[in-house]
Amino acid sequence: MFGGLTFMVAGHMCCGVAKNDVMFRVGSEAAEAALDDRGVRPVDMTGRTLGGMVLVDVAVLRDDDALARWVARGVAFVTTLPPRDRPHRGERWRRPSGATAIALIS
Protein backbone atom coordinates (compact mmCIF):
# COMPACT_ATOMS: atom_id res chain seq x y z
CA MET A 1 0.00 0.00 0.00
CA PHE A 2 2.70 2.49 0.92
CA GLY A 3 5.94 0.72 -0.03
CA GLY A 4 7.16 -0.08 3.47
CA LEU A 5 7.29 -2.96 5.92
CA THR A 6 3.85 -3.84 7.28
CA PHE A 7 2.78 -6.01 10.20
CA MET A 8 -0.58 -7.74 9.98
CA VAL A 9 -2.88 -9.15 12.67
CA ALA A 10 -5.71 -11.48 11.59
CA GLY A 11 -5.41 -10.17 8.03
CA HIS A 12 -5.57 -6.49 9.02
CA MET A 13 -2.76 -3.98 8.89
CA CYS A 14 -1.70 -3.14 12.43
CA CYS A 15 1.43 -1.06 11.92
CA GLY A 16 4.13 -0.44 9.39
CA VAL A 17 7.33 1.43 8.69
CA ALA A 18 7.14 4.33 6.25
CA LYS A 19 10.41 6.25 5.78
CA ASN A 20 11.26 7.86 9.15
CA ASP A 21 7.89 7.21 10.73
CA VAL A 22 5.86 4.28 11.93
CA MET A 23 2.22 4.06 10.92
CA PHE A 24 -0.25 2.66 13.44
CA ARG A 25 -3.86 1.69 12.86
CA VAL A 26 -5.67 2.70 16.02
CA GLY A 27 -9.22 3.53 14.88
CA SER A 28 -10.84 6.88 14.22
CA GLU A 29 -11.53 7.94 17.82
CA ALA A 30 -8.10 6.93 19.11
CA ALA A 31 -6.42 8.58 16.12
CA GLU A 32 -8.10 11.90 16.88
CA ALA A 33 -6.98 11.71 20.51
CA ALA A 34 -3.45 10.60 19.55
CA LEU A 35 -2.90 13.71 17.45
CA ASP A 36 -2.38 15.61 20.72
CA ASP A 37 0.67 13.43 21.51
CA ARG A 38 4.20 14.59 20.69
CA GLY A 39 5.49 13.42 17.30
CA VAL A 40 2.11 12.17 16.05
CA ARG A 41 0.44 13.36 12.88
CA PRO A 42 -2.28 12.13 10.53
CA VAL A 43 -1.45 9.76 7.69
CA ASP A 44 -1.66 11.68 4.43
CA MET A 45 -1.32 9.57 1.29
CA THR A 46 -1.47 11.42 -2.02
CA GLY A 47 -3.17 14.41 -0.42
CA ARG A 48 -5.86 12.32 1.26
CA THR A 49 -5.95 11.66 5.01
CA LEU A 50 -6.41 8.02 6.00
CA GLY A 51 -8.86 7.83 8.88
CA GLY A 52 -8.03 5.70 11.88
CA MET A 53 -4.29 5.78 11.22
CA VAL A 54 -1.50 7.94 12.58
CA LEU A 55 2.19 8.40 11.84
CA VAL A 56 4.50 8.46 14.84
CA ASP A 57 7.97 9.97 14.50
CA VAL A 58 10.65 7.34 15.05
CA ALA A 59 12.31 9.59 17.65
CA VAL A 60 9.28 9.10 19.89
CA LEU A 61 9.64 5.31 19.56
CA ARG A 62 13.33 5.00 20.49
CA ASP A 63 12.32 3.93 23.99
CA ASP A 64 11.27 0.24 24.01
CA ASP A 65 8.37 1.00 26.35
CA ALA A 66 7.02 3.71 24.04
CA LEU A 67 7.22 1.37 21.05
CA ALA A 68 5.51 -1.41 23.01
CA ARG A 69 2.68 0.95 24.02
CA TRP A 70 2.08 2.04 20.42
CA VAL A 71 2.15 -1.53 19.11
CA ALA A 72 -0.31 -2.51 21.86
CA ARG A 73 -2.62 0.32 20.75
CA GLY A 74 -2.55 -0.97 17.18
CA VAL A 75 -3.09 -4.59 18.19
CA ALA A 76 -5.91 -3.60 20.55
CA PHE A 77 -7.75 -1.92 17.70
CA VAL A 78 -7.30 -4.50 14.94
CA THR A 79 -8.30 -7.36 17.24
CA THR A 80 -11.73 -5.71 17.49
CA LEU A 81 -12.17 -6.16 13.73
CA PRO A 82 -13.57 -9.38 12.28
CA PRO A 83 -10.85 -11.67 10.88
CA ARG A 84 -10.30 -11.38 7.15
CA ASP A 85 -11.58 -14.44 5.34
CA ARG A 86 -9.90 -13.57 2.07
CA PRO A 87 -6.95 -11.45 0.92
CA HIS A 88 -7.18 -8.07 -0.78
CA ARG A 89 -7.05 -8.07 -4.57
CA GLY A 90 -3.49 -8.74 -5.74
CA GLU A 91 -2.47 -10.47 -2.51
CA ARG A 92 -2.46 -14.11 -1.58
CA TRP A 93 -2.39 -15.85 1.75
CA ARG A 94 -0.41 -18.89 2.61
CA ARG A 95 0.02 -20.85 5.79
CA PRO A 96 3.72 -21.37 6.51
CA SER A 97 4.56 -25.00 7.19
CA GLY A 98 4.13 -25.79 10.87
CA ALA A 99 2.54 -22.41 11.60
CA THR A 100 -0.89 -21.87 13.03
CA ALA A 101 -1.25 -18.29 11.77
CA ILE A 102 -1.86 -17.18 8.21
CA ALA A 103 0.90 -15.08 6.66
CA LEU A 104 0.21 -12.45 4.03
CA ILE A 105 2.45 -12.53 0.97
CA SER A 106 2.32 -9.55 -1.36
Secondary structure as GFF3:
##gff-version 3
##sequence-region A 1 106
A	DSSP	beta_strand	5	9	.	.	.	ID=ss1
A	DSSP	beta_strand	12	18	.	.	.	ID=ss2
A	DSSP	beta_strand	21	25	.	.	.	ID=ss3
A	DSSP	alpha_helix	28	34	.	.	.	ID=ss4
A	DSSP	beta_strand	40	45	.	.	.	ID=ss5
A	DSSP	beta_strand	48	57	.	.	.	ID=ss6
A	DSSP	three_ten_helix	58	61	.	.	.	ID=ss7
A	DSSP	alpha_helix	64	78	.	.	.	ID=ss8
A	DSSP	beta_strand	92	94	.	.	.	ID=ss9
A	DSSP	beta_strand	103	105	.	.	.	ID=ss10
###
